[in-house]
Amino acid sequence: MLALIAWRVWGFVAKPRFGFPPGAGTWALACLPLVFLLAVLIAPALRLLAEAAAVGSSDAAWLAPLEDPYLRWRLLWSGLQACITCGLVLLLGLPMAWVLARLEFAGRSLLLRALMLPFVVPTLVAAMGVLALAGPQGLWQRWGGASWQGTPYLLLYGNVFFNLCVLVRAATEALEQVSASRVAAARTLGATPWRAFWRIEWPAIAPWLMSALCLVFLYCFAGFGLALVLGGPGYATVEVEIYTLVAYELQINQAGVLAVWTLCLTAPCALAYAILERRLATPLRADRIARHKPQSTGQWLAVCLTVLMLGLVCAAPVLAIVTRAVGAGAAAWAVLLEADTLHALWNTLRFSASALVLATVLGVCHALAAQRWALLRAIAFLPFVVSPVLVAFGLLLLYPAWMASAPLLVAAYALLAYPFIAKALASALDGMPAHYMHAAASLGASPWRAFWRVRWPLLQPALRRGMAFAAATAVGEFAVTLFLSRPEWATLTTLIYEHLGRPGQTHYASALVLSCALMALAFAAFMLLEWPGRDDPLNPSLHA
């Protein structure tokens, strides 16, 4: 039975696109990302398996995470907090997505832009924002509320901050793909708006929602920065436990067993995400439901609640950091001129720029090859299966002599960043009507000339969008840097964590100021690449 299921999944994922097998050009394009993934992801993952196997072949060694109450709680809490986050973002995000997809109002474009805010903010900065808002001596406590320190609410709030935009953007795009003619037919036959939603719209958007929820689960289960800072000793996830076992207790074998358990728990979710993405890879629908201005008090109330919720979830932590940093005084801002800060800034810039160049080359090759071979589309999601902690741990075991080398660090950055470019380009290619290329061919253009004169200009907005997310990811990367860099290669993220780990209000104020600087750098990289571009003609829902 298992063999039959595996065979059917392989046949679905590996089926060539457009009805013909990949040619020599496809193999040439796929060679670079495949070799890169083999060297930087697959081989280190196999090394993790070998390290876990070194504990012995007995069942007791492999079942230790389940039999040990402490480790069992880490695994259980990792999955539980991810599931709770999925429920919260679905409950909050679907009504917000309906408002953005169906109603036209002033500031709608700005709200769609604001949905990109959590992805631009580095995880460590987001954790600092949650602490500044609801942690000890945070703004919430100063206003008379209770501190959330020592409770799971800090981590859950951080998860919702990071992942609400994932579901809202996916649901908004899904609702804009619903067939207007089908909804109109249902209303003509007497269906109420609520019944038409459940019978027509919900089945159409459900795959999009499931795809987004799979991604949210992976982000939460494999998250490191938020769990490290916000989880505390009682609510840290299994990723933090792996880091603790490696960095502080030197329990490499036990960490390897935990890493294997993590891979086994996240792999089915990642496979489901890849299959759903394959199903959603269709051209955009032409008969969309037109947006209209709010016409009733209830619709205006929905718009106001959407704006308020986005402000509380997405903007409040960022504003809390700025408020606390400004209130820290001029003495705290002097940290920006210290030699350590300038050196960390230089390291952040050069590592991120190098990783962005490599990630762009990998993403473009991967996306173009995936149009002819659907298996590559699934392979692009492999970096989502393996968390940054496991990537760094595997690289540390497989290439110990290169642990403190810049190429290895840049390669790890690029591994985590390039799927954003590959996915953005693949989605744009899927949405490109086939008659564009047919028209170019009918006018005598060769396939190469048709690509450069027709396809490539239309792909520029998607490429900029993917590069913007990749740049923000590289600038704010924390887990890989914590594992692989040496002291003289400290980046802004590791410097913030270093200040945060020292006692005293002075170091905490310095961490807040540095968080502002890192956030500004991430915003600058994102805006430089993405904002100047015009709306994407192949995906207007993302650039309205």
Secondary structure, DSSP 4 states (H G I P E B T S, - for coil): -HHHHHHHHHHHHSPBGGGS---HHHHHHHHHHHHHHIIIIIHHHHHHHHHHHTT-SSHHHHTHHHHSHHHHHHHHHHHHHHHHHHHHHHHHHHHHHHHHHHB--TTHHHHHHHTTHHHHS-HHHHHHHHHHHHSTT-HHHHTTPPP-TTSTHHHHHHHHHHHHHHHHHHHHHHHTTS-HHHHHHHHHTT--HHHHIIIIIHHHHHHHHHHHHHHHHHHHHT--HHHHHHSTTTS--HHHHHHHHHHTS--HHHHHHHHHHHHHHHHHHHHHHHHHHHHT--PPPSSPPPPB---SHHHHHHHHHHHHHHIIIIIHHHHHHHHHHHHT-HHHHGGGGSHHHHHHHHHHHHHHHHHHHHHHHHHHHHHHHHTTBHHHHHHTTHHHHS-HHHHHHHHHHH-GGGTT-HHHHHHHHHHHHHHHHHHHHHHHHHHS-HHHHHHHHHTT--HHHHIIIIIHHHHHHHHHHHHHHHHHHHHT--HHHHHH--GGG--HHHHHHHHHTSSSHHHHHHHHHHHHHHHHHHHHHHHHHHTTSPPPTT-GGG--
